[in-house]
Amino acid sequence: MVKKPSALPRPFLSLRRLLRRSISGRQRHHYRRATSSSATGIIRAAPAQDKLRDQTVLVDVEGWLLRSPLAAFPYFMAVAVEAGSFLRGLLLLLAYPALCLLAFVGLDLRLEAMATVSLFGLREREVARVSKAVLPKLEAFEKAGTVVAVAAALPRAMVEGFLKEYLGVHAVVGREVAVAAGCYVGFLEGGHAGVERVGAFLEEMEETRSKGDGAVVGLLGAVGRPVHRVASRYCKETYVLSEADKKAWQPLPRDKHPTKLVFHDGRLAFRPTFFAALAMYTYLPLGIILAALRCLAFGMLPYRVPVPLTAVTGMRSRLVAGPSPDPDAAACSREKNKLLAAGGRLCVCNHRTLLDPIAVAAGLNRPVAAVTYSVSPVSELLAPIRTARLTRDRDEDRRRMEALLARGDLVVCPDGTTCREPYLLRFSPLFAELAGEVAPVALDTRVDMFYGTSTKPGAKWLDPLYFMMNSPEYRVEFLERRPTGRVQRVLGEALGFELTGLTRKDKYMMLAGNEGVVSGGAKK
């Protein structure tokens, strides 16, 4: 019910299957090389998890983890757009034909050119955030003693956050990019400089290994890569990946992921290959016009009226069921009148985008109020429904919500922040103090090009615009009234989402390194 994993902005899309195979017992050609000068033997087996226990594992990033270093364009495009801007990404796209010609001169020269265009002028901390939050979230090598990743071609800054955070890598050695005043200059050091540092790093670990951390095991790419020179000297065993295995790689289904993908970030909802990026930039002017028209429709027209109008532009809305009346009511209309006379209904929904309360209002076909922990002033100004800010003072917030509920329907998202993946975050118990029963509303969305949520500072007010630029789909399902204590489980079952104990703070600490404070005091 969510966007398929293959649509995420994932330059390491084919990584999952290979990683699981590299630490399982499946068959793969490899070479077993001893530290002495004895002849190399061929063994048809891959290193199992127990094989890596207490070992120091040397991993060739480009040779073992990527399909091909020649296909590095999506990596640099993701960094250029997410850490820089769409203008920087356009510059990289326009330079691509010249970059293809540089490939005939040498791979290093092509990578250096892409690194200069993608990284020049970017702050170190922003590139580090993107490398951790935008690239895939995986975990592997958990049974290895120490994992050292060697990036012989790609800049270390682009892969270090991802490898350390989600692959269990302890150290990343690779090519450095020149830095001045906390910003990247864009000049990439020589191709073998990063590899040469591996030997010095492993020698520093010699004492640790002698105390029981085990010998060094190498997971390398094709023979002839620079990493092989270091591996032949320091690795007791070396496993070389065959090209046949690389060609057989396929993305893993969600239930086979090495770790749960709960949080990720970035605007791009697709893998930015050259042709995909070209299609995006060709569509971008039309997308901006469509987003403006859709925003005007929802902002100026009442409730359900904009739905058929926006459907003409490609925006789909699915109302699975209307709001269910109480069983004792003689008619739905009478029940609605009773509710309005005695106060509104408390609609509790999971949080997918900033447009959730508007989608609920369209489904109910009447006005609703929504509470937030403060969004950007621009979003509040453009909102076609009444919004109220909460103070995070429990008693004051309860009084404000009770006053709003007495005046009409109230929409709350107890998880406190958006989540793109099929998981429900921990619900705040505050809404349970307002009513014994609530009306659960299960929300789901689909996008094809841009995500309508982001933790990037200063970009929150653009979230609805990016969502409207897609050909999006909103699915709104009104469920039977339930006691407050069961709402989260009922929503999870209706959506097929997994319940978690993660919170808004967990999300922002993981993706942005803060507790959810963005420019303008917005917290979402």
RODO-2510 file (C-alpha; in nm, 4 decimals, decimal comma):
residues 524
     n   res          X          Y          Z
     1     m     0,0000     0,0000     0,0000
     2     v     0,3040     0,2250    -0,0147
     3     k     0,5484     0,3086    -0,2845
     4     k     0,7485     0,0038    -0,3756
     5     p     1,1103    -0,0049    -0,2529
     6     s     1,2407     0,0138    -0,6062
     7     a     1,0929     0,3638    -0,6369
     8     l     1,2918     0,5052    -0,3466
     9     p     1,5919     0,7299    -0,4190
    10     r     1,8379     0,4421    -0,3938
    11     p     2,1661     0,4492    -0,5763
    12     f     2,2552     0,1250    -0,3929
    13     l     1,9369    -0,0455    -0,5160
    14     s     2,0955    -0,3832    -0,5889
    15     l     2,2873    -0,3979    -0,2647
    16     r     2,0436    -0,5894    -0,0454
    17     r     2,0505    -0,9230    -0,2180
    18     l     2,4252    -0,9266    -0,2511
    19     l     2,4804    -0,8408     0,1120
    20     r     2,2554    -1,1194     0,2314
    21     r     2,4270    -1,3616    -0,0020
    22     s     2,7699    -1,2458     0,1098
    23     i     2,6970    -1,3393     0,4712
    24     s     2,4908    -1,6509     0,3984
    25     g     2,5792    -1,9951     0,2780
    26     r     2,4847    -1,9523    -0,0886
    27     q     2,7298    -2,0486    -0,3571
    28     r     2,9642    -1,8033    -0,5287
    29     h     3,2998    -1,8311    -0,7017
    30     h     3,5819    -1,6880    -0,4975
    31     y     3,9530    -1,7195    -0,4467
    32     r     4,1002    -1,8191    -0,1181
    33     r     4,4367    -1,6537    -0,0778
    34     a     4,6698    -1,7198     0,2200
    35     t     4,9028    -1,4593     0,3657
    36     s     5,1992    -1,6623     0,2452
    37     s     5,3065    -1,6916    -0,1181
    38     s     5,1373    -2,0260    -0,1655
    39     a     4,9331    -2,0923    -0,4790
    40     t     4,5751    -1,9663    -0,4865
    41     g     4,3045    -2,2302    -0,4734
    42     i     3,9477    -2,1988    -0,6028
    43     i     3,6669    -2,2863    -0,3627
    44     r     3,2986    -2,2767    -0,4555
    45     a     3,1499    -2,1351    -0,1371
    46     a     3,0712    -1,7916     0,0029
    47     p     3,1630    -1,6753     0,3530
    48     a     2,8823    -1,7604     0,5924
    49     q     2,8008    -1,5416     0,8930
    50     d     2,9953    -1,7696     1,1258
    51     k     3,2887    -1,7429     0,8869
    52     l     3,3029    -1,3677     0,9492
    53     r     3,2668    -1,3844     1,3255
    54     d     3,5510    -1,2025     1,5032
    55     q     3,7174    -1,1372     1,1689
    56     t     3,8354    -0,8091     1,0228
    57     v     3,6504    -0,7809     0,6910
    58     l     3,7931    -0,5674     0,4120
    59     v     3,5158    -0,4727     0,1665
    60     d     3,5718    -0,3264    -0,1792
    61     v     3,2818    -0,0806    -0,2030
    62     e     3,2712    -0,0423    -0,5809
    63     g     3,3759    -0,3977    -0,6629
    64     w     3,1633    -0,5854    -0,4106
    65     l     2,8648    -0,3597    -0,3466
    66     l     2,7928    -0,1719    -0,6704
    67     r     2,6852    -0,3000    -1,0072
    68     s     2,9568    -0,0986    -1,1779
    69     p     3,1592     0,2136    -1,0982
    70     l     3,0730     0,3277    -1,4515
    71     a     2,7089     0,3614    -1,3352
    72     a     2,7979     0,6188    -1,0691
    73     f     2,5822     0,8977    -1,2178
    74     p     2,2757     0,8304    -0,9934
    75     y     2,4928     0,8606    -0,6820
    76     f     2,6179     1,2034    -0,7801
    77     m     2,2763     1,3184    -0,9046
    78     a     2,1160     1,2261    -0,5716
    79     v     2,3788     1,4239    -0,3818
    80     a     2,3589     1,7181    -0,6232
    81     v     1,9802     1,7496    -0,5860
    82     e     1,9313     1,6543    -0,2228
    83     a     2,2350     1,8267    -0,0708
    84     g     2,2443     2,1056    -0,3283
    85     s     1,9475     2,2057    -0,5431
    86     f     1,7585     2,1157    -0,8571
    87     l     1,9642     2,3764    -1,0405
    88     r     2,2842     2,1925    -0,9481
    89     g     2,1280     1,8668    -1,0599
    90     l     2,0348     2,0266    -1,3922
    91     l     2,3944     2,1367    -1,4390
    92     l     2,5143     1,7818    -1,3792
    93     l     2,2552     1,6507    -1,6256
    94     l     2,3615     1,8942    -1,8962
    95     a     2,7255     1,8011    -1,8409
    96     y     2,6550     1,4294    -1,8751
    97     p     2,7319     1,3987    -2,2515
    98     a     3,0746     1,5524    -2,1915
    99     l     3,1228     1,3214    -1,8933
   100     c     3,0544     1,0221    -2,1189
   101     l     3,3369     1,1357    -2,3457
   102     l     3,5682     1,1599    -2,0448
   103     a     3,5043     0,7894    -1,9800
   104     f     3,7134     0,7119    -2,2880
   105     v     4,0012     0,9070    -2,1341
   106     g     3,9748     0,7382    -1,7977
   107     l     3,7246     0,6505    -1,5263
   108     d     3,9070     0,8618    -1,2673
   109     l     3,8767     1,1766    -1,4763
   110     r     3,5050     1,1212    -1,5214
   111     l     3,4498     1,0677    -1,1481
   112     e     3,6548     1,3752    -1,0648
   113     a     3,4409     1,5857    -1,2988
   114     m     3,1155     1,4563    -1,1474
   115     a     3,2500     1,5126    -0,7953
   116     t     3,3390     1,8725    -0,8804
   117     v     2,9947     1,9511    -1,0233
   118     s     2,8056     1,7706    -0,7454
   119     l     3,0045     1,8751    -0,4386
   120     f     3,1593     2,2150    -0,5113
   121     g     3,0478     2,4654    -0,2492
   122     l     2,8359     2,2221    -0,0445
   123     r     2,8791     2,2143     0,3304
   124     e     3,0328     1,9040     0,4815
   125     r     2,7500     1,8522     0,7292
   126     e     2,4833     1,8660     0,4564
   127     v     2,6596     1,6044     0,2435
   128     a     2,6994     1,3891     0,5548
   129     r     2,3260     1,4201     0,6258
   130     v     2,2331     1,3164     0,2723
   131     s     2,4758     1,0247     0,2686
   132     k     2,3038     0,8881     0,5786
   133     a     1,9407     0,9842     0,5260
   134     v     1,8859     0,9574     0,1497
   135     l     2,0828     0,6447     0,0587
   136     p     1,9361     0,3048     0,1535
   137     k     1,9112     0,1965     0,5143
   138     l     2,0544    -0,1521     0,5530
   139     e     2,2462    -0,3463     0,8110
   140     a     2,4880    -0,6313     0,7552
   141     f     2,8148    -0,7784     0,8790
   142     e     2,6756    -0,7703     1,2324
   143     k     2,8730    -1,0817     1,3218
   144     a     3,2023    -0,9576     1,1919
   145     g     3,4538    -0,8227     1,4392
   146     t     3,5567    -0,5150     1,2402
   147     v     3,4512    -0,4091     0,8911
   148     v     3,6711    -0,1763     0,6870
   149     a     3,5170    -0,0442     0,3641
   150     v     3,7462     0,0760     0,0858
   151     a     3,6087     0,3209    -0,1715
   152     a     3,8689     0,3299    -0,4476
   153     a     3,6645     0,5493    -0,6837
   154     l     3,3769     0,7258    -0,5067
   155     p     3,4494     1,0056    -0,2564
   156     r     3,4495     0,8859     0,1032
   157     a     3,2110     1,1661     0,2058
   158     m     2,9371     1,0303    -0,0213
   159     v     2,9299     0,6804     0,1230
   160     e     3,0663     0,6991     0,4773
   161     g     2,7426     0,7962     0,6528
   162     f     2,5440     0,5234     0,4813
   163     l     2,8039     0,2516     0,5328
   164     k     2,8619     0,3284     0,9004
   165     e     2,5005     0,3919     0,9932
   166     y     2,3297     0,1058     0,8124
   167     l     2,5856    -0,1540     0,7101
   168     g     2,7676    -0,1869     1,0392
   169     v     3,0950    -0,0657     0,8882
   170     h     3,3460     0,0476     1,1497
   171     a     3,5758     0,2476     0,9247
   172     v     3,5613     0,3861     0,5711
   173     v     3,8809     0,4569     0,3797
   174     g     3,8506     0,6306     0,0463
   175     r     3,9281     0,9258    -0,1726
   176     e     3,9047     1,2656    -0,0097
   177     v     3,7577     1,5862    -0,1510
   178     a     3,9345     1,9146    -0,0843
   179     v     3,7642     2,1288     0,1821
   180     a     3,7893     2,5005     0,2536
   181     a     3,6025     2,6808     0,5359
   182     g     3,3740     2,3817     0,5925
   183     c     3,2689     2,3591     0,2249
   184     y     3,3814     2,1209    -0,0456
   185     v     3,6003     2,2674    -0,3165
   186     g     3,5234     1,9709    -0,5400
   187     f     3,8744     1,8528    -0,6276
   188     l     3,9124     1,4778    -0,5799
   189     e     4,2483     1,3367    -0,4781
   190     g     4,4384     1,0778    -0,6810
   191     g     4,2770     0,7440    -0,7504
   192     h     4,5143     0,5289    -0,5428
   193     a     4,5518     0,7650    -0,2467
   194     g     4,2577     0,6199    -0,0554
   195     v     4,3677     0,2629    -0,1174
   196     e     4,7188     0,3342     0,0063
   197     r     4,5765     0,4484     0,3411
   198     v     4,4178     0,1065     0,3920
   199     g     4,7536    -0,0550     0,4605
   200     a     4,8394     0,2036     0,7245
   201     f     4,4973     0,1607     0,8839
   202     l     4,5265    -0,2184     0,9019
   203     e     4,8757    -0,1952     1,0469
   204     e     4,7387     0,0226     1,3249
   205     m     4,4883    -0,2525     1,3978
   206     e     4,7554    -0,5221     1,4122
   207     e     4,7720    -0,5189     1,7895
   208     t     4,3955    -0,5486     1,8209
   209     r     4,3830    -0,8385     1,5776
   210     s     4,6592    -1,0212     1,7633
   211     k     4,4434    -1,0108     2,0758
   212     g     4,1704    -1,2180     1,9178
   213     d     3,9945    -1,0000     1,6647
   214     g     4,0852    -1,2540     1,3986
   215     a     4,2513    -1,2432     1,0589
   216     v     4,1553    -1,0176     0,7700
   217     v     3,9027    -1,1488     0,5151
   218     g     3,8723    -0,9622     0,1862
   219     l     3,5484    -0,9225    -0,0129
   220     l     3,6672    -0,7818    -0,3440
   221     g     3,5572    -0,7091    -0,6980
   222     a     3,7146    -0,8140    -1,0245
   223     v     4,0839    -0,9013    -1,0304
   224     g     4,3023    -0,6059    -1,1201
   225     r     4,1317    -0,3444    -0,9021
   226     p     4,3644    -0,1360    -0,6794
   227     v     4,2268    -0,2955    -0,3634
   228     h     4,3704    -0,6318    -0,4642
   229     r     4,7252    -0,5131    -0,4010
   230     v     4,6416    -0,4324    -0,0402
   231     a     4,4344    -0,7488     0,0039
   232     s     4,7148    -0,9730    -0,1224
   233     r     4,9354    -0,8388     0,1527
   234     y     4,6998    -0,8231     0,4502
   235     c     4,4127    -1,0674     0,3834
   236     k     4,4296    -1,4285     0,4880
   237     e     4,1335    -1,5116     0,2622
   238     t     4,0025    -1,3200    -0,0349
   239     y     3,6605    -1,3708    -0,1926
   240     v     3,6325    -1,2305    -0,5454
   241     l     3,2876    -1,1559    -0,6845
   242     s     3,2196    -1,2933    -1,0301
   243     e     3,0601    -1,0845    -1,3054
   244     a     2,7937    -1,3542    -1,3514
   245     d     2,6741    -1,2952    -0,9945
   246     k     2,6591    -0,9203    -1,0491
   247     k     2,4434    -0,9617    -1,3590
   248     a     2,2013    -1,1785    -1,1609
   249     w     2,1383    -0,9186    -0,8898
   250     q     1,7749    -0,8292    -0,8230
   251     p     1,6203    -0,5980    -0,5606
   252     l     1,4973    -0,7863    -0,2560
   253     p     1,1277    -0,7728    -0,1659
   254     r     1,0464    -0,5747     0,1451
   255     d     1,0065    -0,8760     0,3736
   256     k     1,3617    -0,9886     0,2862
   257     h     1,5329    -0,6635     0,3786
   258     p     1,8272    -0,7094     0,6148
   259     t     1,6828    -0,4355     0,8352
   260     k     1,3557    -0,2470     0,8579
   261     l     1,3360     0,0672     0,6473
   262     v     1,1289     0,2964     0,8705
   263     f     1,2796     0,6395     0,8039
   264     h     1,4415     0,7885     0,4976
   265     d     1,4598     1,1339     0,3496
   266     g     1,5009     1,3292     0,0284
   267     r     1,2634     1,4595    -0,2364
   268     l     1,3303     1,2142    -0,5186
   269     a     1,1037     0,9100    -0,5224
   270     f     1,2965     0,7300    -0,7974
   271     r     1,6499     0,6246    -0,8846
   272     p     1,7952     0,9259    -1,0699
   273     t     1,9574     0,7610    -1,3685
   274     f     2,0343     0,9890    -1,6615
   275     f     1,7133     0,9148    -1,8527
   276     a     1,4978     0,9271    -1,5374
   277     a     1,6520     1,2622    -1,4411
   278     l     1,5990     1,3899    -1,7968
   279     a     1,2309     1,2949    -1,7742
   280     m     1,2004     1,4713    -1,4375
   281     y     1,3457     1,7988    -1,5604
   282     t     1,1307     1,7840    -1,8741
   283     y     0,8198     1,7372    -1,6594
   284     l     0,9157     1,9924    -1,3927
   285     p     0,7586     2,3061    -1,5533
   286     l     0,4306     2,1209    -1,6109
   287     g     0,4438     1,9823    -1,2570
   288     i     0,4735     2,3318    -1,1099
   289     i     0,1685     2,4481    -1,3073
   290     l    -0,0331     2,1423    -1,1981
   291     a     0,0667     2,1943    -0,8350
   292     a    -0,0438     2,5588    -0,8471
   293     l    -0,3814     2,4677    -1,0004
   294     r    -0,4415     2,1897    -0,7483
   295     c    -0,3495     2,4122    -0,4546
   296     l    -0,5913     2,6796    -0,5798
   297     a    -0,8680     2,4222    -0,6163
   298     f    -0,8317     2,2890    -0,2622
   299     g    -0,7796     2,6357    -0,1171
   300     m    -1,0738     2,8123    -0,2790
   301     l    -1,3360     2,5426    -0,3286
   302     p    -1,5212     2,3719    -0,0410
   303     y    -1,4458     2,0212     0,0765
   304     r    -1,5247     1,7476    -0,1764
   305     v    -1,5783     1,9782    -0,4759
   306     p    -1,2066     1,9918    -0,5780
   307     v    -1,1759     1,6120    -0,5947
   308     p    -1,3286     1,5620    -0,9441
   309     l    -1,1569     1,8764    -1,0713
   310     t    -0,8126     1,7658    -0,9614
   311     a    -0,8826     1,4170    -1,0973
   312     v    -0,8788     1,5720    -1,4453
   313     t    -0,5163     1,6725    -1,3822
   314     g    -0,4176     1,3216    -1,2730
   315     m    -0,4601     1,3437    -0,8948
   316     r    -0,6517     1,0428    -0,7650
   317     s    -0,8533     1,0182    -0,4436
   318     r    -1,0098     0,6992    -0,3081
   319     l    -1,2785     0,7180    -0,0417
   320     v    -1,3005     0,3574     0,0775
   321     a    -1,5941     0,4042     0,3153
   322     g    -1,7995     0,6929     0,4412
   323     p    -1,8013     0,7880     0,8093
   324     s    -1,9912     0,5211     0,9988
   325     p    -2,2864     0,6340     1,2117
   326     d    -2,3642     0,4899     1,5538
   327     p    -2,5657     0,1648     1,5339
   328     d    -2,8665     0,3159     1,7137
   329     a    -2,9047     0,6007     1,4659
   330     a    -3,2051     0,5803     1,2356
   331     a    -3,0301     0,7559     0,9508
   332     c    -2,6864     0,8853     0,8708
   333     s    -2,8090     1,2440     0,8323
   334     r    -2,9761     1,2441     1,1746
   335     e    -2,6612     1,1102     1,3353
   336     k    -2,4516     1,3835     1,1766
   337     n    -2,6903     1,6479     1,3094
   338     k    -2,6686     1,5008     1,6588
   339     l    -2,2918     1,5030     1,6470
   340     l    -2,2792     1,8628     1,5330
   341     a    -2,5230     1,9702     1,8063
   342     a    -2,3289     1,8015     2,0866
   343     g    -1,9868     1,8720     1,9444
   344     g    -1,7888     1,7203     1,6609
   345     r    -1,6285     1,3838     1,6124
   346     l    -1,2656     1,3213     1,6992
   347     c    -1,0967     1,1790     1,3894
   348     v    -0,7666     1,0060     1,4632
   349     c    -0,5503     0,9265     1,1622
   350     n    -0,1975     0,8220     1,0817
   351     h     0,0238     1,0959     0,9372
   352     r     0,1353     1,0713     0,5743
   353     t     0,1566     1,4328     0,4510
   354     l     0,0607     1,7839     0,5608
   355     l    -0,2549     1,7444     0,3508
   356     d    -0,4020     1,4708     0,5734
   357     p    -0,6659     1,6937     0,7457
   358     i    -0,7718     1,8328     0,4060
   359     a    -0,8179     1,4783     0,2741
   360     v    -1,0329     1,3956     0,5788
   361     a    -1,2417     1,7117     0,5283
   362     a    -1,3000     1,6144     0,1653
   363     g    -1,4063     1,2663     0,2743
   364     l    -1,6483     1,4025     0,5350
   365     n    -1,7602     1,6758     0,2953
   366     r    -1,7689     1,9311     0,5754
   367     p    -1,5266     2,1574     0,7645
   368     v    -1,2814     2,0194     1,0179
   369     a    -1,0165     2,1689     1,2422
   370     a    -0,6638     2,0350     1,2768
   371     v    -0,4010     2,0726     1,5463
   372     t    -0,0287     2,0889     1,4823
   373     y     0,2877     2,1283     1,6833
   374     s     0,3527     2,4307     1,4619
   375     v     0,4115     2,4172     1,0911
   376     s     0,5579     2,6860     0,8722
   377     p     0,3635     3,0156     0,8572
   378     v     0,3272     2,9724     0,4808
   379     s     0,1533     2,6358     0,5262
   380     e    -0,0838     2,7838     0,7841
   381     l    -0,1644     3,0765     0,5560
   382     l    -0,2484     2,8519     0,2618
   383     a    -0,4430     2,5925     0,4647
   384     p    -0,8120     2,5869     0,3586
   385     i    -0,9160     2,4545     0,7020
   386     r    -0,8868     2,5924     1,0529
   387     t    -0,5587     2,5045     1,2242
   388     a    -0,4475     2,5517     1,5844
   389     r    -0,1014     2,5262     1,7313
   390     l    -0,0284     2,3160     2,0360
   391     t     0,2141     2,4327     2,3040
   392     r     0,3481     2,0974     2,4308
   393     d     0,2059     2,1918     2,7697
   394     r    -0,0227     1,8961     2,8397
   395     d    -0,2980     2,0796     3,0292
   396     e    -0,3071     2,3755     2,7919
   397     d    -0,3106     2,1514     2,4850
   398     r    -0,5969     1,9461     2,6245
   399     r    -0,8018     2,2626     2,6859
   400     r    -0,7383     2,3854     2,3319
   401     m    -0,8353     2,0548     2,1769
   402     e    -1,1513     2,0290     2,3905
   403     a    -1,2553     2,3783     2,2775
   404     l    -1,2016     2,2885     1,9122
   405     l    -1,3887     1,9596     1,9496
   406     a    -1,6862     2,1390     2,1076
   407     r    -1,7132     2,3570     1,7959
   408     g    -1,6940     2,0795     1,5352
   409     d    -1,4944     1,7896     1,3965
   410     l    -1,1299     1,7703     1,4985
   411     v    -0,8534     1,5823     1,3155
   412     v    -0,5458     1,4735     1,5116
   413     c    -0,2372     1,2758     1,4106
   414     p    -0,1114     1,1278     1,7388
   415     d     0,2159     1,0036     1,5863
   416     g     0,3273     1,3676     1,5587
   417     t     0,5240     1,3383     1,2336
   418     t     0,4953     1,1889     0,8885
   419     c     0,6216     0,8430     0,8016
   420     r     0,6611     0,7346     0,4374
   421     e     0,6999     0,3635     0,4990
   422     p     0,4361     0,1069     0,6111
   423     y     0,4907     0,1654     0,9826
   424     l     0,2969     0,3439     1,2539
   425     l     0,4954     0,5453     1,5042
   426     r     0,4077     0,5564     1,8713
   427     f     0,0841     0,7457     1,9349
   428     s     0,0744     1,0235     2,1927
   429     p    -0,1803     0,9402     2,4667
   430     l    -0,3119     1,2993     2,4845
   431     f    -0,6002     1,2396     2,2426
   432     a    -0,7276     0,9562     2,4655
   433     e    -0,8186     1,2119     2,7330
   434     l    -1,0656     1,3886     2,5042
   435     a    -1,3126     1,1075     2,4338
   436     g    -1,3806     0,7477     2,5214
   437     e    -1,4338     0,6599     2,1558
   438     v    -1,2846     0,8054     1,8401
   439     a    -1,3318     0,7716     1,4654
   440     p    -1,0168     0,6135     1,3172
   441     v    -0,9220     0,7244     0,9658
   442     a    -0,6668     0,5152     0,7768
   443     l    -0,4644     0,7203     0,5269
   444     d    -0,2257     0,6069     0,2586
   445     t    -0,0574     0,7865    -0,0308
   446     r     0,1283     0,6998    -0,3488
   447     v     0,3739     0,9207    -0,5346
   448     d     0,5744     0,8606    -0,8488
   449     m     0,8341     1,1382    -0,8653
   450     f     0,8612     1,3580    -0,5529
   451     y     0,8057     1,2957    -0,1847
   452     g     0,5846     1,5490    -0,0073
   453     t     0,7784     1,5267     0,3188
   454     s     1,1299     1,6291     0,4097
   455     t     1,3386     1,7083     0,7177
   456     k     1,5677     1,9461     0,5278
   457     p     1,5751     2,2798     0,7144
   458     g     1,3828     2,5608     0,5502
   459     a     1,1945     2,3333     0,3102
   460     k     0,8854     2,2341     0,5112
   461     w     0,6595     2,4904     0,3451
   462     l     0,7319     2,3293     0,0085
   463     d     0,6005     1,9869     0,1164
   464     p     0,2432     2,0275    -0,0202
   465     l     0,3790     2,1743    -0,3453
   466     y     0,6073     1,8758    -0,4071
   467     f     0,3253     1,6332    -0,3299
   468     m     0,0923     1,8103    -0,5732
   469     m     0,3581     1,7998    -0,8465
   470     n     0,3174     1,4216    -0,8743
   471     s     0,0319     1,2203    -1,0116
   472     p    -0,0481     1,1320    -0,6515
   473     e    -0,3120     0,9122    -0,4964
   474     y    -0,4766     0,9619    -0,1581
   475     r    -0,6594     0,6714    -0,0002
   476     v    -0,8977     0,7649     0,2840
   477     e    -1,0759     0,4919     0,4780
   478     f    -1,3184     0,5773     0,7591
   479     l    -1,3392     0,2966     1,0138
   480     e    -1,5924     0,2081     1,2812
   481     r    -1,5666     0,3957     1,6075
   482     r    -1,3265     0,2358     1,8497
   483     p    -1,2115     0,2846     2,2088
   484     t    -0,9065     0,5076     2,2236
   485     g    -0,6808     0,2320     2,3533
   486     r    -0,7219     0,0256     2,0354
   487     v    -0,6921     0,2948     1,7698
   488     q    -0,3294     0,2374     1,6775
   489     r    -0,3748    -0,1364     1,6351
   490     v    -0,6954    -0,0896     1,4340
   491     l    -0,5240     0,1533     1,1972
   492     g    -0,2276    -0,0793     1,1590
   493     e    -0,4516    -0,3724     1,0711
   494     a    -0,6550    -0,1676     0,8223
   495     l    -0,3455    -0,0415     0,6426
   496     g    -0,1287    -0,3500     0,6809
   497     f     0,1297    -0,1356     0,8615
   498     e     0,3570    -0,2531     1,1391
   499     l     0,3392    -0,0866     1,4812
   500     t     0,6584     0,0569     1,6282
   501     g     0,7673     0,2372     1,9421
   502     l     0,9555     0,5008     1,7442
   503     t     0,8711     0,8693     1,7883
   504     r     0,9107     1,2017     1,6109
   505     k     1,2293     1,2620     1,8073
   506     d     1,3724     0,9304     1,6861
   507     k     1,3003     1,0276     1,3263
   508     y     1,4667     1,3660     1,3398
   509     m     1,7645     1,2465     1,5392
   510     m     1,8236     0,9784     1,2751
   511     l     1,7648     1,1897     0,9639
   512     a     1,8566     1,5436     1,0644
   513     g     2,0604     1,5126     1,3841
   514     n     1,8177     1,7283     1,5842
   515     e     1,4917     1,6932     1,7774
   516     g     1,2687     1,8241     1,5019
   517     v     1,3358     2,1972     1,5142
   518     v     1,3460     2,3532     1,1683
   519     s     1,3687     2,7101     1,0499
   520     g     1,0878     2,9323     1,1588
   521     g     1,0318     2,7274     1,4706
   522     a     0,8406     2,4631     1,2833
   523     k     0,8262     2,1188     1,4239
   524     k     0,6662     1,8405     1,2315
***
